[in-house]
Amino acid sequence: MKTEKDIILNIPKDCDNAPKRRIIRDFVVAFYKKDWQRINEILEDKFTFKIIGDRNIEATDDFVKYLDSYINVIELNIDEILSHGKYGACNGTMKNKAEEINIAYFFEFQSASKNTIKTISEYKIINQ
């Protein structure tokens, strides 16, 4: 399905009974749509974004630069979303004009009862 930012979204629709699964879905969609306002609502003020194999981002300005550096995504597929206690994860693929990339994100929320994200680990593997 097309969105207002022209990204084709193939995402689970069954997240409404699990708030953390819904937040994970919303975060990943907002991330690839570069919707900083929505991302800011979901993240803790002090957060860590771990780019596995590269670096950690802990400042909002650096995170915005990283987000803006992404080549425009044309399709986002989220295959599974899991949550348990204060942890969650999702995996799928994203496509831009040049490549398809396998993605996985692991989330730590502030607590089991609080629905803001404290830590995110990002894994990416380019399909050959």
C-alpha positions as CSV (number, residue, x, y, z in Angstrom):
1,M,0.0,0.0,0.0
2,K,1.3,3.5,-0.8
3,T,1.7,6.2,1.8
4,E,1.8,9.9,1.7
5,K,5.6,9.7,1.5
6,D,5.4,7.1,-1.4
7,I,6.8,4.2,0.6
8,I,5.2,0.8,-0.1
9,L,4.4,-0.6,3.3
10,N,3.9,-4.3,4.0
11,I,3.5,-4.4,7.8
12,P,1.7,-6.6,10.3
13,K,-1.8,-5.3,11.1
14,D,-2.2,-7.4,14.3
15,C,-0.4,-5.2,16.7
16,D,-3.4,-3.5,18.3
17,N,-3.6,-5.8,21.4
18,A,0.2,-5.4,22.1
19,P,1.2,-1.8,22.8
20,K,4.9,-2.4,22.5
21,R,4.5,-4.3,19.2
22,R,2.5,-1.3,17.9
23,I,5.2,1.2,19.1
24,I,7.9,-0.9,17.4
25,R,5.9,-0.9,14.2
26,D,5.3,2.8,14.4
27,F,8.9,3.6,15.1
28,V,10.3,1.6,12.2
29,V,7.7,3.1,9.8
30,A,8.4,6.6,11.1
31,F,12.2,6.0,10.8
32,Y,12.0,5.1,7.1
33,K,9.6,7.9,6.4
34,K,11.9,10.3,8.2
35,D,9.1,11.4,10.4
36,W,11.2,13.0,13.1
37,Q,8.2,14.3,15.1
38,R,6.7,10.8,15.5
39,I,10.2,9.3,16.4
40,N,10.7,12.0,19.0
41,E,7.4,11.0,20.7
42,I,8.5,7.4,21.0
43,L,12.1,7.8,22.1
44,E,13.3,8.6,25.7
45,D,15.1,11.9,26.0
46,K,18.3,10.0,26.7
47,F,18.5,7.1,24.2
48,T,21.1,5.0,22.5
49,F,20.9,3.9,18.9
50,K,23.5,1.2,18.2
51,I,24.5,0.7,14.6
52,I,26.0,-2.8,15.0
53,G,29.5,-3.0,13.4
54,D,29.8,0.8,13.2
55,R,29.0,3.2,16.1
56,N,26.5,4.3,18.8
57,I,24.4,7.5,18.5
58,E,23.3,9.2,21.7
59,A,22.6,12.8,20.6
60,T,19.4,13.8,18.9
61,D,21.3,16.0,16.3
62,D,23.5,13.0,15.3
63,F,20.4,10.8,15.1
64,V,18.7,13.2,12.8
65,K,21.8,13.4,10.6
66,Y,21.9,9.6,10.4
67,L,18.2,9.4,9.6
68,D,18.6,12.1,6.9
69,S,21.6,10.2,5.4
70,Y,19.4,7.2,4.4
71,I,18.8,6.9,0.7
72,N,15.1,7.3,0.1
73,V,13.3,4.0,0.8
74,I,10.7,2.9,-1.7
75,E,9.5,-0.2,0.1
76,L,9.4,-1.4,3.7
77,N,8.5,-5.0,4.7
78,I,8.2,-5.9,8.3
79,D,8.0,-9.7,8.7
80,E,7.7,-10.2,12.4
81,I,7.4,-8.1,15.5
82,L,8.0,-9.6,19.0
83,S,7.8,-8.1,22.5
84,H,8.2,-9.4,26.0
85,G,8.5,-7.3,29.1
86,K,10.7,-4.4,28.4
87,Y,12.2,-5.9,25.2
88,G,11.1,-6.1,21.6
89,A,12.4,-6.9,18.2
90,C,11.4,-6.9,14.5
91,N,12.9,-7.9,11.2
92,G,12.2,-7.5,7.5
93,T,13.6,-5.8,4.4
94,M,13.8,-2.4,3.0
95,K,14.4,-1.4,-0.6
96,N,15.7,1.7,-2.2
97,K,16.4,2.2,-6.0
98,A,19.8,0.5,-5.8
99,E,19.5,-2.4,-3.3
100,E,17.5,-4.5,-0.9
101,I,18.7,-4.6,2.6
102,N,17.7,-7.1,5.4
103,I,17.0,-5.3,8.6
104,A,16.6,-6.3,12.2
105,Y,16.0,-4.0,15.2
106,F,16.2,-4.9,18.9
107,F,14.5,-2.6,21.4
108,E,14.8,-1.9,25.1
109,F,11.9,0.1,26.5
110,Q,12.3,2.3,29.6
111,S,10.5,-0.4,31.6
112,A,8.0,-3.2,31.2
113,S,5.2,-0.7,32.0
114,K,6.5,2.4,30.2
115,N,6.2,2.5,26.4
116,T,9.1,4.8,25.4
117,I,12.3,3.4,23.8
118,K,15.6,3.6,25.6
119,T,17.9,1.6,23.4
120,I,17.8,0.4,19.8
121,S,20.2,-2.0,18.1
122,E,20.2,-1.9,14.3
123,Y,21.4,-4.8,12.1
124,K,21.6,-4.5,8.3
125,I,22.8,-7.0,5.7
126,I,22.7,-6.0,2.0
127,N,21.2,-8.7,-0.3
128,Q,23.7,-9.8,-2.9
